[in-house]
Structure formats: C-alpha cells, structure tokens
C-alpha cells in the first residue's frame, strides 16, 4: 500500500500511526478524481497512473471526509517533490519556516501498512485487500 509521511516538525519523529494516503482538499466544483490526481502530483511530485480504482471514503476523527483510490504501480522509496506550507517554528519564536507537506512516501506490505497508517484510515487497507483479492 502506498503511503505518505507528513512533513513538518510535528511528524518529524513519528512513524507508526502517522502515515497517510496522499490527500487534500477539493476546489469548488472540482471532480473528486481530478482533485485526487492533482493532490497526488502536488504531494508526491509524480503523475498518478491512468487507472484509479475507488476505495470509497472514510471519516477521520475531526470529521474530515477522505475519498481514496488505489492504483497499481511503482514508486521509488524516499524523498518526494512535495508542495510546502509555512508556519511559525518554533512556536512563539516569531520565525516563519517552510516545510514540505509530505517528506517521504513508499509502498508497504499490508501488515506494515496496518501499523504505519493513521488509525482513521485503517479501513482503507481492508478495502484494498477486498478490491484486489489479496490475503
């Protein structure tokens, strides 16, 4: 399963339970598949494969609804070409710093993906298994 590790100081030392599917916000009137492709490009720096298979949606703890797709393919493990965000760091310092939204991404085998993925997205692993008939 392909997962992305969030960039920035809050996730720098977090691993298990911190990884996520590449995701983002819909622009007003934007098609969900078009948005998924755009967000993948922005967060990973690559064009997603032509065929995307729907995994449905989940609702995260904070109420955010995340729609997900699967694809077959390869990606080299390691750093990605991600868009960035700016935040004050360290807190209260008045110093603004830029961080990548995603600092690395990779494919994981299913048992490892279950350990790495954000708990709110864990159902997506089961859906992937069902979709492609993995055991």
PyMOL commands that place a pseudoatom at each C-alpha (Angstrom):
pseudoatom trace, name=CA, resn=UNK, resi=1, chain=A, elem=C, hetatm=0, pos=[0.000, 0.000, 0.000]
pseudoatom trace, name=CA, resn=UNK, resi=2, chain=A, elem=C, hetatm=0, pos=[1.363, 3.418, -0.970]
pseudoatom trace, name=CA, resn=UNK, resi=3, chain=A, elem=C, hetatm=0, pos=[1.532, 5.830, 1.975]
pseudoatom trace, name=CA, resn=UNK, resi=4, chain=A, elem=C, hetatm=0, pos=[2.940, 9.299, 2.550]
pseudoatom trace, name=CA, resn=UNK, resi=5, chain=A, elem=C, hetatm=0, pos=[4.645, 10.605, 5.684]
pseudoatom trace, name=CA, resn=UNK, resi=6, chain=A, elem=C, hetatm=0, pos=[3.545, 14.132, 6.629]
pseudoatom trace, name=CA, resn=UNK, resi=7, chain=A, elem=C, hetatm=0, pos=[6.273, 16.745, 6.615]
pseudoatom trace, name=CA, resn=UNK, resi=8, chain=A, elem=C, hetatm=0, pos=[6.873, 19.396, 9.202]
pseudoatom trace, name=CA, resn=UNK, resi=9, chain=A, elem=C, hetatm=0, pos=[8.065, 19.408, 12.785]
pseudoatom trace, name=CA, resn=UNK, resi=10, chain=A, elem=C, hetatm=0, pos=[5.023, 17.738, 14.390]
pseudoatom trace, name=CA, resn=UNK, resi=11, chain=A, elem=C, hetatm=0, pos=[5.569, 14.492, 12.478]
pseudoatom trace, name=CA, resn=UNK, resi=12, chain=A, elem=C, hetatm=0, pos=[9.373, 14.511, 12.230]
pseudoatom trace, name=CA, resn=UNK, resi=13, chain=A, elem=C, hetatm=0, pos=[9.850, 11.802, 14.870]
pseudoatom trace, name=CA, resn=UNK, resi=14, chain=A, elem=C, hetatm=0, pos=[6.536, 9.988, 14.416]
pseudoatom trace, name=CA, resn=UNK, resi=15, chain=A, elem=C, hetatm=0, pos=[6.215, 6.798, 12.441]
pseudoatom trace, name=CA, resn=UNK, resi=16, chain=A, elem=C, hetatm=0, pos=[3.627, 4.176, 13.472]
pseudoatom trace, name=CA, resn=UNK, resi=17, chain=A, elem=C, hetatm=0, pos=[0.162, 5.646, 13.002]
pseudoatom trace, name=CA, resn=UNK, resi=18, chain=A, elem=C, hetatm=0, pos=[1.455, 8.810, 11.335]
pseudoatom trace, name=CA, resn=UNK, resi=19, chain=A, elem=C, hetatm=0, pos=[1.480, 7.794, 7.658]
pseudoatom trace, name=CA, resn=UNK, resi=20, chain=A, elem=C, hetatm=0, pos=[-1.466, 8.623, 5.428]
pseudoatom trace, name=CA, resn=UNK, resi=21, chain=A, elem=C, hetatm=0, pos=[-2.733, 8.238, 1.907]
pseudoatom trace, name=CA, resn=UNK, resi=22, chain=A, elem=C, hetatm=0, pos=[-1.834, 11.270, -0.224]
pseudoatom trace, name=CA, resn=UNK, resi=23, chain=A, elem=C, hetatm=0, pos=[-4.860, 13.541, 0.099]
pseudoatom trace, name=CA, resn=UNK, resi=24, chain=A, elem=C, hetatm=0, pos=[-6.082, 17.107, 0.013]
pseudoatom trace, name=CA, resn=UNK, resi=25, chain=A, elem=C, hetatm=0, pos=[-8.963, 19.500, -0.416]
pseudoatom trace, name=CA, resn=UNK, resi=26, chain=A, elem=C, hetatm=0, pos=[-11.433, 19.728, -3.286]
pseudoatom trace, name=CA, resn=UNK, resi=27, chain=A, elem=C, hetatm=0, pos=[-11.555, 23.036, -5.110]
pseudoatom trace, name=CA, resn=UNK, resi=28, chain=A, elem=C, hetatm=0, pos=[-15.105, 24.411, -5.543]
pseudoatom trace, name=CA, resn=UNK, resi=29, chain=A, elem=C, hetatm=0, pos=[-16.836, 22.465, -8.335]
pseudoatom trace, name=CA, resn=UNK, resi=30, chain=A, elem=C, hetatm=0, pos=[-13.856, 20.134, -8.820]
pseudoatom trace, name=CA, resn=UNK, resi=31, chain=A, elem=C, hetatm=0, pos=[-14.389, 16.482, -9.736]
pseudoatom trace, name=CA, resn=UNK, resi=32, chain=A, elem=C, hetatm=0, pos=[-13.093, 14.138, -6.999]
pseudoatom trace, name=CA, resn=UNK, resi=33, chain=A, elem=C, hetatm=0, pos=[-10.892, 12.078, -9.343]
pseudoatom trace, name=CA, resn=UNK, resi=34, chain=A, elem=C, hetatm=0, pos=[-9.420, 15.257, -10.838]
pseudoatom trace, name=CA, resn=UNK, resi=35, chain=A, elem=C, hetatm=0, pos=[-8.723, 16.501, -7.300]
pseudoatom trace, name=CA, resn=UNK, resi=36, chain=A, elem=C, hetatm=0, pos=[-7.128, 13.186, -6.304]
pseudoatom trace, name=CA, resn=UNK, resi=37, chain=A, elem=C, hetatm=0, pos=[-4.804, 13.349, -9.308]
pseudoatom trace, name=CA, resn=UNK, resi=38, chain=A, elem=C, hetatm=0, pos=[-3.903, 16.990, -8.597]
pseudoatom trace, name=CA, resn=UNK, resi=39, chain=A, elem=C, hetatm=0, pos=[-3.209, 16.317, -4.923]
pseudoatom trace, name=CA, resn=UNK, resi=40, chain=A, elem=C, hetatm=0, pos=[-1.037, 13.296, -5.786]
pseudoatom trace, name=CA, resn=UNK, resi=41, chain=A, elem=C, hetatm=0, pos=[1.022, 15.454, -8.149]
pseudoatom trace, name=CA, resn=UNK, resi=42, chain=A, elem=C, hetatm=0, pos=[1.314, 18.240, -5.549]
pseudoatom trace, name=CA, resn=UNK, resi=43, chain=A, elem=C, hetatm=0, pos=[2.245, 15.973, -2.639]
pseudoatom trace, name=CA, resn=UNK, resi=44, chain=A, elem=C, hetatm=0, pos=[4.329, 13.309, -4.380]
pseudoatom trace, name=CA, resn=UNK, resi=45, chain=A, elem=C, hetatm=0, pos=[5.652, 15.103, -7.454]
pseudoatom trace, name=CA, resn=UNK, resi=46, chain=A, elem=C, hetatm=0, pos=[4.612, 12.428, -9.939]
pseudoatom trace, name=CA, resn=UNK, resi=47, chain=A, elem=C, hetatm=0, pos=[1.709, 11.894, -12.296]
pseudoatom trace, name=CA, resn=UNK, resi=48, chain=A, elem=C, hetatm=0, pos=[-0.545, 9.162, -10.880]
pseudoatom trace, name=CA, resn=UNK, resi=49, chain=A, elem=C, hetatm=0, pos=[-1.204, 6.104, -13.048]
pseudoatom trace, name=CA, resn=UNK, resi=50, chain=A, elem=C, hetatm=0, pos=[-4.040, 6.317, -15.585]
pseudoatom trace, name=CA, resn=UNK, resi=51, chain=A, elem=C, hetatm=0, pos=[-6.263, 3.781, -13.828]
pseudoatom trace, name=CA, resn=UNK, resi=52, chain=A, elem=C, hetatm=0, pos=[-7.527, 4.655, -10.358]
pseudoatom trace, name=CA, resn=UNK, resi=53, chain=A, elem=C, hetatm=0, pos=[-9.739, 2.171, -8.516]
pseudoatom trace, name=CA, resn=UNK, resi=54, chain=A, elem=C, hetatm=0, pos=[-12.169, 3.614, -5.955]
pseudoatom trace, name=CA, resn=UNK, resi=55, chain=A, elem=C, hetatm=0, pos=[-11.808, 2.559, -2.313]
pseudoatom trace, name=CA, resn=UNK, resi=56, chain=A, elem=C, hetatm=0, pos=[-14.748, 4.644, -1.098]
pseudoatom trace, name=CA, resn=UNK, resi=57, chain=A, elem=C, hetatm=0, pos=[-14.437, 7.121, 1.735]
pseudoatom trace, name=CA, resn=UNK, resi=58, chain=A, elem=C, hetatm=0, pos=[-13.709, 7.276, 5.438]
pseudoatom trace, name=CA, resn=UNK, resi=59, chain=A, elem=C, hetatm=0, pos=[-14.430, 9.930, 8.033]
pseudoatom trace, name=CA, resn=UNK, resi=60, chain=A, elem=C, hetatm=0, pos=[-11.476, 10.949, 10.188]
pseudoatom trace, name=CA, resn=UNK, resi=61, chain=A, elem=C, hetatm=0, pos=[-11.725, 11.800, 13.913]
pseudoatom trace, name=CA, resn=UNK, resi=62, chain=A, elem=C, hetatm=0, pos=[-12.003, 15.525, 13.229]
pseudoatom trace, name=CA, resn=UNK, resi=63, chain=A, elem=C, hetatm=0, pos=[-14.892, 14.911, 10.814]
pseudoatom trace, name=CA, resn=UNK, resi=64, chain=A, elem=C, hetatm=0, pos=[-12.901, 15.313, 7.584]
pseudoatom trace, name=CA, resn=UNK, resi=65, chain=A, elem=C, hetatm=0, pos=[-14.201, 13.013, 4.845]
pseudoatom trace, name=CA, resn=UNK, resi=66, chain=A, elem=C, hetatm=0, pos=[-11.418, 11.396, 2.804]
pseudoatom trace, name=CA, resn=UNK, resi=67, chain=A, elem=C, hetatm=0, pos=[-12.142, 9.706, -0.537]
pseudoatom trace, name=CA, resn=UNK, resi=68, chain=A, elem=C, hetatm=0, pos=[-9.482, 7.224, -1.645]
pseudoatom trace, name=CA, resn=UNK, resi=69, chain=A, elem=C, hetatm=0, pos=[-8.332, 5.438, -4.787]
pseudoatom trace, name=CA, resn=UNK, resi=70, chain=A, elem=C, hetatm=0, pos=[-5.899, 2.622, -5.410]
pseudoatom trace, name=CA, resn=UNK, resi=71, chain=A, elem=C, hetatm=0, pos=[-3.524, 2.095, -8.298]
pseudoatom trace, name=CA, resn=UNK, resi=72, chain=A, elem=C, hetatm=0, pos=[-1.036, -0.486, -9.455]
pseudoatom trace, name=CA, resn=UNK, resi=73, chain=A, elem=C, hetatm=0, pos=[2.490, 0.734, -9.933]
pseudoatom trace, name=CA, resn=UNK, resi=74, chain=A, elem=C, hetatm=0, pos=[5.901, 1.511, -8.537]
pseudoatom trace, name=CA, resn=UNK, resi=75, chain=A, elem=C, hetatm=0, pos=[7.445, 4.491, -6.832]
pseudoatom trace, name=CA, resn=UNK, resi=76, chain=A, elem=C, hetatm=0, pos=[10.978, 4.752, -5.527]
pseudoatom trace, name=CA, resn=UNK, resi=77, chain=A, elem=C, hetatm=0, pos=[11.045, 4.896, -1.729]
pseudoatom trace, name=CA, resn=UNK, resi=78, chain=A, elem=C, hetatm=0, pos=[12.336, 8.051, -0.138]
pseudoatom trace, name=CA, resn=UNK, resi=79, chain=A, elem=C, hetatm=0, pos=[12.070, 11.800, -0.604]
pseudoatom trace, name=CA, resn=UNK, resi=80, chain=A, elem=C, hetatm=0, pos=[9.333, 13.256, -2.776]
pseudoatom trace, name=CA, resn=UNK, resi=81, chain=A, elem=C, hetatm=0, pos=[8.797, 16.550, -4.582]
pseudoatom trace, name=CA, resn=UNK, resi=82, chain=A, elem=C, hetatm=0, pos=[6.030, 17.966, -2.409]
pseudoatom trace, name=CA, resn=UNK, resi=83, chain=A, elem=C, hetatm=0, pos=[4.390, 21.352, -2.161]
pseudoatom trace, name=CA, resn=UNK, resi=84, chain=A, elem=C, hetatm=0, pos=[5.155, 23.275, 1.028]
pseudoatom trace, name=CA, resn=UNK, resi=85, chain=A, elem=C, hetatm=0, pos=[3.443, 25.135, 3.847]
pseudoatom trace, name=CA, resn=UNK, resi=86, chain=A, elem=C, hetatm=0, pos=[4.673, 27.916, 6.119]
pseudoatom trace, name=CA, resn=UNK, resi=87, chain=A, elem=C, hetatm=0, pos=[4.275, 28.018, 9.879]
pseudoatom trace, name=CA, resn=UNK, resi=88, chain=A, elem=C, hetatm=0, pos=[5.841, 29.683, 12.884]
pseudoatom trace, name=CA, resn=UNK, resi=89, chain=A, elem=C, hetatm=0, pos=[8.548, 27.396, 14.227]
pseudoatom trace, name=CA, resn=UNK, resi=90, chain=A, elem=C, hetatm=0, pos=[9.487, 27.051, 16.987]
pseudoatom trace, name=CA, resn=UNK, resi=91, chain=A, elem=C, hetatm=0, pos=[6.160, 28.138, 18.478]
pseudoatom trace, name=CA, resn=UNK, resi=92, chain=A, elem=C, hetatm=0, pos=[6.249, 31.665, 19.869]
pseudoatom trace, name=CA, resn=UNK, resi=93, chain=A, elem=C, hetatm=0, pos=[9.555, 32.450, 18.141]
pseudoatom trace, name=CA, resn=UNK, resi=94, chain=A, elem=C, hetatm=0, pos=[8.072, 34.766, 15.512]
pseudoatom trace, name=CA, resn=UNK, resi=95, chain=A, elem=C, hetatm=0, pos=[10.213, 32.891, 12.971]
pseudoatom trace, name=CA, resn=UNK, resi=96, chain=A, elem=C, hetatm=0, pos=[8.349, 31.563, 9.925]
pseudoatom trace, name=CA, resn=UNK, resi=97, chain=A, elem=C, hetatm=0, pos=[9.678, 28.412, 8.267]
pseudoatom trace, name=CA, resn=UNK, resi=98, chain=A, elem=C, hetatm=0, pos=[8.659, 26.406, 5.206]
pseudoatom trace, name=CA, resn=UNK, resi=99, chain=A, elem=C, hetatm=0, pos=[8.097, 22.651, 5.402]
pseudoatom trace, name=CA, resn=UNK, resi=100, chain=A, elem=C, hetatm=0, pos=[7.077, 20.051, 2.813]
pseudoatom trace, name=CA, resn=UNK, resi=101, chain=A, elem=C, hetatm=0, pos=[3.522, 18.721, 3.140]
pseudoatom trace, name=CA, resn=UNK, resi=102, chain=A, elem=C, hetatm=0, pos=[4.980, 15.248, 2.585]
pseudoatom trace, name=CA, resn=UNK, resi=103, chain=A, elem=C, hetatm=0, pos=[8.610, 14.430, 3.369]
pseudoatom trace, name=CA, resn=UNK, resi=104, chain=A, elem=C, hetatm=0, pos=[8.697, 10.859, 2.018]
pseudoatom trace, name=CA, resn=UNK, resi=105, chain=A, elem=C, hetatm=0, pos=[6.467, 8.166, 0.550]
pseudoatom trace, name=CA, resn=UNK, resi=106, chain=A, elem=C, hetatm=0, pos=[6.690, 4.467, -0.093]
pseudoatom trace, name=CA, resn=UNK, resi=107, chain=A, elem=C, hetatm=0, pos=[4.866, 1.218, -0.705]
pseudoatom trace, name=CA, resn=UNK, resi=108, chain=A, elem=C, hetatm=0, pos=[4.412, -1.029, 2.331]
pseudoatom trace, name=CA, resn=UNK, resi=109, chain=A, elem=C, hetatm=0, pos=[3.369, -4.657, 2.559]
pseudoatom trace, name=CA, resn=UNK, resi=110, chain=A, elem=C, hetatm=0, pos=[-0.086, -4.960, 4.112]
pseudoatom trace, name=CA, resn=UNK, resi=111, chain=A, elem=C, hetatm=0, pos=[0.951, -5.911, 7.670]
pseudoatom trace, name=CA, resn=UNK, resi=112, chain=A, elem=C, hetatm=0, pos=[3.371, -2.973, 7.793]
pseudoatom trace, name=CA, resn=UNK, resi=113, chain=A, elem=C, hetatm=0, pos=[0.808, -0.606, 6.229]
pseudoatom trace, name=CA, resn=UNK, resi=114, chain=A, elem=C, hetatm=0, pos=[-1.622, -1.507, 9.022]
pseudoatom trace, name=CA, resn=UNK, resi=115, chain=A, elem=C, hetatm=0, pos=[0.972, -0.387, 11.577]
pseudoatom trace, name=CA, resn=UNK, resi=116, chain=A, elem=C, hetatm=0, pos=[2.030, 2.773, 9.748]
pseudoatom trace, name=CA, resn=UNK, resi=117, chain=A, elem=C, hetatm=0, pos=[-1.320, 4.200, 8.581]
pseudoatom trace, name=CA, resn=UNK, resi=118, chain=A, elem=C, hetatm=0, pos=[-3.316, 6.769, 10.533]
pseudoatom trace, name=CA, resn=UNK, resi=119, chain=A, elem=C, hetatm=0, pos=[-5.867, 4.749, 12.557]
pseudoatom trace, name=CA, resn=UNK, resi=120, chain=A, elem=C, hetatm=0, pos=[-8.786, 6.651, 10.987]
pseudoatom trace, name=CA, resn=UNK, resi=121, chain=A, elem=C, hetatm=0, pos=[-7.675, 5.393, 7.545]
pseudoatom trace, name=CA, resn=UNK, resi=122, chain=A, elem=C, hetatm=0, pos=[-7.073, 1.734, 8.531]
pseudoatom trace, name=CA, resn=UNK, resi=123, chain=A, elem=C, hetatm=0, pos=[-10.305, 0.578, 6.840]
pseudoatom trace, name=CA, resn=UNK, resi=124, chain=A, elem=C, hetatm=0, pos=[-8.714, 1.565, 3.526]
pseudoatom trace, name=CA, resn=UNK, resi=125, chain=A, elem=C, hetatm=0, pos=[-6.193, -1.265, 3.924]
pseudoatom trace, name=CA, resn=UNK, resi=126, chain=A, elem=C, hetatm=0, pos=[-9.059, -3.773, 4.279]
pseudoatom trace, name=CA, resn=UNK, resi=127, chain=A, elem=C, hetatm=0, pos=[-10.828, -2.280, 1.268]
pseudoatom trace, name=CA, resn=UNK, resi=128, chain=A, elem=C, hetatm=0, pos=[-7.665, -2.594, -0.806]
pseudoatom trace, name=CA, resn=UNK, resi=129, chain=A, elem=C, hetatm=0, pos=[-7.392, -6.255, 0.209]
pseudoatom trace, name=CA, resn=UNK, resi=130, chain=A, elem=C, hetatm=0, pos=[-11.002, -6.853, -0.822]
pseudoatom trace, name=CA, resn=UNK, resi=131, chain=A, elem=C, hetatm=0, pos=[-10.603, -4.951, -4.088]
pseudoatom trace, name=CA, resn=UNK, resi=132, chain=A, elem=C, hetatm=0, pos=[-7.608, -6.853, -5.368]
pseudoatom trace, name=CA, resn=UNK, resi=133, chain=A, elem=C, hetatm=0, pos=[-8.284, -10.189, -3.642]
pseudoatom trace, name=CA, resn=UNK, resi=134, chain=A, elem=C, hetatm=0, pos=[-5.152, -10.226, -1.501]
pseudoatom trace, name=CA, resn=UNK, resi=135, chain=A, elem=C, hetatm=0, pos=[-4.886, -12.422, 1.569]
for i in range(1, 135): cmd.bond("trace and resi %d" % i, "trace and resi %d" % (i + 1))
show_as sticks, trace
zoom trace
